[in-house]
């Protein structure tokens, strides 16, 4: 009986270690509003800004396809903010 519990426990632990949790990202450029100061000036990004950059990273290529958003997202300062937030800027 103890061996079967150990086997079940081992299988559950193996499955849990292989499970990847994925969450859907809602692409909204307004989510990057905490980064405006860092993108438009040389001030360092806040923790909230970095959190939002990481959340919105899957959306950056989509933003770069938009002519209005591209001029904000595809700038040296935006890339610098991503770098300071330790979030690699995507190649689109």
N, C-alpha and C positions, 0 to 999 in steps of 0.2 A: 504494500500500500504506500509506504514512504517513497519507494522508487518511482511510482507513477506520479506522485505529487512533484517530485524532483524533475521528472521528465516534462511534465506540463509547464512547470515554472521555467525550465530551460527553453522550451519552445516559445513561450510568451515573451521572454526576455529577448530572444533572437528576433522575433517579429517586431517588437517595439524598437529594437536598435536599427532595423531596416526601414521603418516607417518614416516617411518624410512628410512633414506638415506643410501644406501649401495654402497660402491665403491669396485670394483674389485682390488685385490692386485696382483701385479706382483711379484712373488717370484724370487728374484735375490740376491744371497749372496753378490754381489758387492755393494748393497745398504747399507750394514753394514760396509763399509770401513771407515766411520768416527769414528767407534768404535774400530778400531784396536789398537790404543794407550792405550785405557782404558782396553781392554781385555788382552793385552800382558804385561801390567805393572799395577802399582797401581794408575795411574792418574785417576782423576774423569772423567766421561763421559761428553762430550760437549752437548749443547742443540741440535745440529744437530744429534749427535749420538742418543740421547734419542728419537728424532722424528723418526729416521729410525728404532729404535728398536720397537717402537709402530706400525709403518707401517708394519714391517716384522714379527710381532708376529704370525700371522696365518701361517707363513711359517716355523717357528722354528722346528716343529716336522718333517717336510719334510727334513730339513737340517740335523737333527739328524739321519735320516735313511741313509744318505750318509756317507760312511766311511771316506772320505777325510774331509768333513765339520764337522763331529761329534767331531773331536779332537779340534776344535775351539769353537764350539757352546756349547758343553756339558762340560764346565770347571767351576771351582769355580769362576774365574774372570768374565766369561760371565754371570753367574747367579748373581754375585755382581753388574755388570753393569745394568742388567735388574731391579734388586731391587732398585738401585740408581735412575733409570729412572721411578720408580713407575709403572713398568710393570711386573705383575706376570709372572714368567717363567712357561711355560706350562708343564703339565705332559703328556708325550707321551706314 
